[in-house]
Amino acid sequence: CYATLFHMLRNRIKITGLPAELIAPKTETNEEKITDFPDNTIICLCEGVCKGTIVADILENNLTRLDEVKKMTNAGTGCESCISLLEDLLAEVSRKVLQTRS
C-alpha cells in the first residue's frame, strides 16, 4: 500500500523491485509483511514511534485493539496517516501470537 512505500522512503529502507508494486494490490504469497521491517522503522512520524516499540507494547500488554495500541504508544494520535500501518502491524503480531499458541 502507499503507506508502506511512504514509510520505506522516509526511513530510507531499500526498495526492492518496482515501487508501483507496493501501491498495487499483490497476492498474499509474495507480499512483504510489516513485521519484516527493522525494529527501528518509524511507523508514526508525528510521535516518533518505531515498530519495535509498538510490537513490544502489543506483546507485553496483550493489546488486541487499535485504540489500546494508540493509548499505550501514542502512535496514530497525530495526523493519523499511520493508522493503516498500525492496523497491519497489530493484525500480523496477533496472528503470530495465535500461531505460536496453537
C-alpha positions, 0 to 999 in steps of 0.5 A, a space after each residue: 500500500 502507499 503507506 508502506 512505500 511512504 514509510 520505506 522512503 522516509 526511513 530510507 529502507 531499500 526498495 526492492 523491485 518496482 515501487 508501483 508494486 507496493 501501491 498495487 494490490 499483490 497476492 498474499 504469497 509474495 507480499 512483504 509483511 510489516 513485521 519484516 521491517 527493522 525494529 527501528 522503522 518509524 511507523 508514526 512520524 508525528 510521535 516518533 514511534 518505531 515498530 519495535 516499540 509498538 510490537 513490544 507494547 502489543 506483546 507485553 500488554 496483550 493489546 488486541 485493539 487499535 485504540 489500546 495500541 494508540 493509548 499505550 504508544 501514542 502512535 496514530 494520535 497525530 495526523 493519523 496517516 499511520 493508522 493503516 500501518 498500525 492496523 497491519 502491524 497489530 493484525 500480523 503480531 496477533 496472528 503470530 501470537 495465535 500461531 505460536 499458541 496453537 
